[in-house]
Every structure is written in C-alpha cells, then in structure tokens.
Amino acid sequence: MSLTRREFLQATLAGGGTALGSLIGLGVSLAPAIARAQTLRIANARVTPSVCPYCSVGCATLVHTIGGEIVNIEGDPRSPLSEGTLCPKGAAIYQLHKNPNRATRVLHRAPGAATWKEVDAEWALDRVAALFKKTRDESFVERFADGTVANHTTAIFSLGGAILDNEWNHLQQKLMRGLGVVAIENQARI
C-alpha cells in the first residue's frame, strides 16, 4: 500500500493530536515542562537591558550572558513600546551576534586591490579622518557666484543610526553642520 505525502501527514497529525488530547483530557498540564525548559536555557545568566539596533522604534531587549558569552536575546516585557514583542528582524538579533560570518575586524581594500587585508582600528580612523578632510577641502564652497555665503560641501553624506540615542544624534548633527555637511540623514527615517 502506498501513501501519499498528504495522507501520511494527516495520519501523523491526527495521531499526535490524539495523544496530546489524551494527555490534556487526563488533566496533565504541559505548563510546568514549558516553564522549566524556558528557565533552563537562561539559568545562571546575567541579564543586561539593551535596545534593538534595527529601526527607530527602539524596542527594548534583554541580553542574557553566561561568562561574557551571549546565550539568548529576547524582548523586554517592561518596554512600553513593544511590551516584550519583537519584529522578525528584532527576533533575529541573537543570530546577528552569533553569526560566524559577522565582521569583527577592521578590513581595508586598497584602491585597485582585489583582496581585503586586516588593519588596525586606529589606522582606519586616521584614514577616514584624512579622507574626510581631503574631500571637504576639495569641495568646500564658501560663497556662491552671486556672493551669497554658502559655507557648505555637498560631497560628504552623513548617515546616523537608529540605535544611536538622541544625544549622540544631536552631537553628530552639530559636528556635521559645523563642518559644512548639508546631506545629513538618519537611518531611523529611511
């Protein structure tokens, strides 16, 4: 006798449902087993409140660590914004941190090079600062042709992040505007 996949699934689900129904009918509660399973995975973990890095909503999260290693990230039920729920991207934060392909070193690919090489973070910051200054110096406009004061550059774009707090975004805007950058945006609005 051959079974189709549909028939097999129907029989399996009916049998599983019958067994579960029998347990519930007998008064067996699965709540303690579920609670115990939830407790065991984060037992002895240190809980650190954090914020989801993806959008401007700022959903609160709880990061569980054991020995400095992240073991779980979940929504914080105390959050007035999300009440402990997370969207699909937010629910995947744990995989963002534990992904073996996640960039954890500073890499640089020289102009014309085909490969990336690992560089020191201080060198990278100095390089970014030097290129920023060079671009600003080359593209800075003090006055328009009609004599109107401009004091800006349109060759640099500044993009803030949603996880950055209001104070940091305020300072970033002040810095960029002070340097004459007019193209300023925040990822939270995109």
C-alpha positions in Angstrom: 0.0 0.0 0.0 1.4 3.4 -0.9 0.7 6.5 1.0 0.8 10.0 -0.5 2.6 12.6 1.5 -0.7 14.3 2.3 -2.2 11.1 3.7 1.0 10.5 5.8 0.8 13.9 7.3 -2.9 13.7 8.0 -2.4 10.3 9.8 0.7 11.6 11.8 -1.0 14.8 12.9 -4.2 13.0 13.8 -2.2 10.6 15.9 -0.1 13.3 17.6 -3.3 15.4 18.2 -5.0 12.4 19.7 -2.0 11.7 22.0 -1.9 15.4 23.1 -5.6 15.5 23.5 -5.4 12.4 25.7 -2.8 13.9 28.0 -4.8 17.1 28.3 -8.0 15.1 28.8 -6.4 13.3 31.7 -5.6 16.6 33.3 -1.9 16.6 32.5 -0.6 20.2 32.2 2.3 20.9 30.0 2.9 24.4 31.5 5.5 23.2 34.1 7.5 21.5 31.4 7.4 24.5 29.2 8.3 26.9 32.1 11.2 24.6 33.1 12.5 24.5 29.6 12.4 28.3 29.3 14.2 28.6 32.7 16.9 26.1 32.0 18.3 27.9 28.9 18.9 31.1 30.8 19.6 29.8 34.3 22.6 31.5 35.9 22.7 34.1 33.1 23.4 37.7 33.7 20.6 39.9 32.2 21.6 43.2 30.5 18.9 45.5 29.2 19.6 46.8 25.6 17.8 48.2 22.5 17.1 46.6 19.2 19.5 48.1 16.6 17.3 47.9 13.5 14.7 50.7 13.4 13.7 53.9 15.1 11.0 52.2 17.3 13.7 51.3 19.9 12.2 48.1 21.2 13.8 47.0 24.5 15.6 43.7 24.7 17.1 41.6 27.4 20.5 40.1 26.6 21.4 37.0 28.6 25.1 36.2 29.0 27.0 33.5 30.8 30.7 34.0 31.2 30.6 37.0 28.8 29.1 34.9 26.1 25.6 35.8 24.7 23.3 32.8 25.1 19.9 34.5 24.5 18.3 37.8 23.4 14.6 38.4 23.8 12.1 41.3 24.0 11.8 43.1 27.4 8.2 42.8 28.7 8.7 46.0 30.7 9.1 48.1 27.5 6.1 50.5 27.0 6.9 50.4 23.2 6.8 46.7 22.4 5.7 45.1 25.6 8.3 42.3 25.1 7.5 41.6 21.4 10.0 41.9 18.6 9.5 42.0 14.9 11.2 39.3 12.7 14.4 41.3 12.4 14.5 42.1 16.1 13.8 38.4 16.9 16.9 37.5 14.9 19.3 39.7 16.9 20.8 36.7 18.5 21.8 35.3 15.1 23.3 38.7 14.2 25.7 38.4 17.2 26.4 34.7 16.8 26.8 34.6 13.0 30.2 33.2 12.1 30.3 35.4 9.0 29.8 38.6 11.1 32.6 41.2 10.5 34.6 41.5 13.8 37.8 43.0 12.4 38.6 46.2 10.5 39.2 45.3 6.9 40.6 47.6 4.2 40.8 47.1 0.4 43.3 49.5 -1.1 42.3 51.2 -4.4 42.8 48.7 -7.2 43.4 45.8 -4.9 41.5 42.6 -5.4 41.6 41.4 -1.7 40.9 42.8 1.7 43.5 43.0 4.4 43.1 43.3 8.2 44.2 46.7 9.6 44.5 48.4 12.9 41.4 50.3 14.1 43.5 53.4 14.9 44.9 53.4 11.4 41.4 53.1 9.9 40.1 56.0 12.0 43.1 58.2 10.9 42.5 57.2 7.3 38.8 58.1 7.5 39.6 61.5 9.1 42.3 62.2 6.4 39.9 61.4 3.6 37.1 63.4 5.2 39.4 66.4 5.4 40.7 66.0 1.9 37.2 65.7 0.4 35.9 68.7 2.5 38.9 70.9 1.5 38.4 70.0 -2.2 34.7 70.5 -2.3 34.0 73.3 0.3 32.1 76.3 -1.1 32.4 79.5 0.9 30.3 81.7 -1.4 28.1 81.2 -4.4 28.9 83.1 -7.7 26.5 85.9 -6.7 28.3 86.5 -3.4 25.8 84.7 -1.1 27.5 82.9 1.8 27.3 79.1 1.4 29.9 77.6 3.7 29.0 74.0 2.8 30.1 70.9 1.0 27.8 68.6 -0.9 30.5 65.9 -1.4 30.0 64.3 2.0 26.9 62.5 3.3 26.3 61.7 7.0 24.0 58.8 8.0 23.1 58.3 11.6 21.8 55.0 13.1 18.5 54.1 14.8 20.3 52.6 17.8 22.0 55.9 18.5 20.3 57.9 21.2 19.0 61.5 20.7 22.1 63.0 22.4 24.5 61.3 20.1 22.4 62.2 17.0 22.3 65.8 18.2 26.1 65.9 18.6 26.6 64.2 15.2 24.3 66.8 13.5 26.2 69.7 15.3 29.5 68.3 14.1 28.4 67.7 10.5 26.7 71.0 10.2 29.8 72.7 11.7 31.9 71.1 9.1 29.6 72.3 6.4 27.9 69.0 5.5 24.4 69.5 4.3 23.4 65.9 3.4 22.5 64.6 6.8 20.1 61.8 7.3 19.3 59.2 9.9 18.6 55.5 9.2 15.6 55.6 11.5 13.8 57.7 8.9 14.7 55.5 5.9 
